[in-house]
Amino acid sequence: MPSMIIWMLGIGVSVSALVVMAAMKQYYLHMAVAALVSILVALASFREVRSAEALGSVGEQGIGIALRHMGLVWTWGALALFVTYAFDILSWREWWQFFIGFFLLAGLSLFLSATLRKDAVSGVADPMLLKVARGYSIFILVAMFITMAGLLLDGKMWRFTTVAGLRRGSQDWAANNIFFFGAMALAAISVSAIKLTTPQPKAA
């Protein structure tokens, strides 16, 4: 419970900081906040997984932790998009489509996490669920690399330097920061989840 309260406060503070930076048109500070959140969430995931492994809790427990942090990243992105664009801090017509996608992926990640951790507590192993978690993690890893590459190749990460990127209805520069650095965190966490779901060779 204390850790969940800390996460809720952290998400609230970081989203507030992003909104303030967006309202003040502090482009680079907005990017820095998004990058910092990405790094901290990924590091927190790695640390918690290592702590679980040190206590002998591997398998479903560790995978559940990784997926829970994926869910937190999706939740953070959804809230940041909603507050920034629904309240007209910035104007971008397509924001709601990504908000819905992030919301659904957050729910899926947290559902898988809760199910895996429940199995871990009860001592029940579900091979099919582990395959689903592995497939989901691989999909996320590939999708996030494509997302980051696309944002860089299309010049989305510096749209704030153009007149077109600052017009009403086209102010997606804040969303692009959320997309890129959120994708970075998700890619890192998904690598950890894939390693945890990789079948270990049987001892001779």
Sequence and secondary structure as in RCSB ss.txt:
>XXXX:A:sequence
MPSMIIWMLGIGVSVSALVVMAAMKQYYLHMAVAALVSILVALASFREVRSAEALGSVGEQGIGIALRHMGLVWT
WGALALFVTYAFDILSWREWWQFFIGFFLLAGLSLFLSATLRKDAVSGVADPMLLKVARGYSIFILVAMFITMAG
LLLDGKMWRFTTVAGLRRGSQDWAANNIFFFGAMALAAISVSAIKLTTPQPKAA
>XXXX:A:secstr
 HHHHHHHHHHHHHHHHHHHHHHTT HHHHHHHHHHHHHHHHHHHHHHHHHHHHTT  THHHHHHHHHHHHHHHH
HHHHHHIIIIITTSS BTTHHHHHHHHHHHHHHHHHHHHHHHHHHHHT   HHHHHHHHHHHHHHHHHHHHHHHH
HHHTTGGGGGGSSGGGSTTB  HHHHHHHHHHHHHHHHHHHHHHHHHS      
